[in-house]
Amino acid sequence: MNTKPIGLTGQTVLALIPSLITQLIAFSRIQKLKDGGLISLGTFGVSIGTQMILPFPYGIMIALPIIMAIPTHYVRKWTRQFNDNLSYAQESSSQISDNMSDINKEQNAKSLKILKERLARGDISKEEYDELKKEFEL
């Protein structure tokens, strides 16, 4: 999975170019190639049909906004969702690592307490205590 957010402006520029290739690049960057490909192909099909039905300048005047507007809408919508999901995943992973470090600190404190009790009872020598204590203080 991509670890950096994708710029909305760059994605919009790629989607606004009335080319199937640039639109597919925009969709693939946000991991929506299949859905985006179907949208792009559908809009190109509609534009070809429009151009076949209407005479020359009118068909293009209607088809061009269709080719540009619909894919651009979905690219922008899915790019925002992609970036939101990415930031949520990064926040969650940082919270997990913070929680794990807190758990490790607690566990080390408990282990040191047990180690001190064993030293007090005479179960281990002072040298063994010092050696084991170093492991928990890392």
C-alpha positions in Angstrom: 0.0 0.0 0.0 1.2 3.5 -0.7 2.4 5.2 2.4 2.2 8.9 1.3 -0.9 10.9 0.6 -1.7 11.7 -3.0 -2.1 15.3 -4.1 -5.6 16.2 -5.1 -4.5 18.8 -7.6 -2.3 16.4 -9.5 -5.0 13.8 -9.5 -7.5 16.4 -10.8 -5.2 17.4 -13.6 -4.7 13.8 -14.7 -8.5 13.2 -14.7 -9.3 16.4 -16.6 -7.1 15.4 -19.5 -9.6 13.8 -21.9 -7.4 10.7 -22.4 -8.1 7.2 -21.2 -4.5 6.7 -20.3 -4.1 9.7 -17.9 -7.4 8.9 -16.3 -6.3 5.3 -15.7 -3.1 6.5 -14.2 -5.1 8.7 -11.8 -7.3 5.8 -10.8 -4.4 3.4 -10.4 -2.6 5.7 -8.0 -5.5 5.5 -5.6 -5.9 1.7 -6.2 -9.2 2.0 -8.0 -8.1 0.9 -11.4 -10.9 -1.6 -12.0 -13.7 0.7 -11.0 -12.1 3.8 -12.6 -11.4 1.9 -15.8 -15.1 0.9 -16.1 -16.1 4.6 -15.5 -13.6 5.9 -18.1 -14.6 3.3 -20.7 -18.3 4.0 -20.1 -17.9 7.7 -20.5 -15.8 7.2 -23.7 -18.6 4.9 -25.0 -21.2 7.5 -24.3 -19.2 10.2 -26.0 -18.7 8.1 -29.1 -22.4 7.4 -29.3 -23.2 11.1 -28.8 -20.8 12.0 -31.6 -22.3 9.5 -33.9 -25.9 10.7 -33.3 -25.2 14.5 -33.4 -23.5 16.4 -36.2 -19.8 17.3 -35.8 -19.4 20.3 -33.5 -22.5 19.5 -31.3 -21.5 16.0 -30.6 -18.1 17.0 -29.3 -19.5 19.9 -27.4 -21.7 17.5 -25.4 -19.2 14.6 -25.3 -16.2 16.5 -24.0 -17.7 17.6 -20.7 -19.0 14.1 -20.1 -15.5 12.6 -20.7 -14.0 15.0 -18.3 -16.5 15.6 -15.6 -17.6 12.1 -14.5 -14.1 10.6 -14.1 -12.8 13.8 -12.4 -15.7 13.6 -9.9 -14.8 10.0 -9.0 -11.0 10.6 -9.0 -11.4 13.5 -6.5 -13.9 11.6 -4.3 -11.8 8.5 -4.1 -8.5 10.4 -3.7 -10.0 12.1 -0.6 -11.2 8.7 0.7 -7.7 7.2 0.0 -5.9 10.0 1.9 -8.4 9.8 4.8 -8.0 6.1 5.1 -4.2 6.5 4.9 -4.1 9.1 7.7 -6.4 7.0 9.8 -4.2 3.9 9.3 -1.1 5.9 10.3 -2.8 7.3 13.4 -3.9 3.9 14.4 -0.4 2.4 14.0 1.2 5.2 16.0 -1.4 4.6 18.8 -0.7 0.9 18.8 3.1 1.5 19.0 2.5 4.0 21.9 0.3 1.5 23.7 2.9 -1.3 23.2 5.7 0.9 24.6 3.5 1.6 27.7 2.8 -2.1 28.1 6.5 -2.8 27.8 7.3 -0.2 30.5 4.7 -1.7 32.8 6.0 -5.2 32.2 9.6 -4.1 32.9 8.5 -2.3 36.1 6.8 -5.5 37.3 9.8 -7.6 36.4 12.2 -5.4 38.3 9.9 -5.5 41.3 9.9 -9.4 41.2 13.7 -9.3 40.7 14.1 -7.1 43.9 11.9 -9.5 45.8 14.0 -12.5 44.7 17.1 -10.6 45.8 15.6 -9.8 49.2 14.6 -13.4 49.7 18.1 -14.6 48.8 17.0 -16.6 45.7 19.6 -14.8 43.6 22.9 -13.2 44.3 23.8 -9.5 43.9 25.7 -10.3 40.7 22.8 -12.1 39.2 20.5 -9.3 40.2 22.7 -6.7 38.5 23.0 -8.8 35.3 19.2 -9.4 35.0 18.4 -5.8 35.9 20.4 -4.6 32.8 18.1 -6.6 30.6 14.9 -4.9 31.9 16.4 -1.4 31.9 16.9 -1.4 28.1 
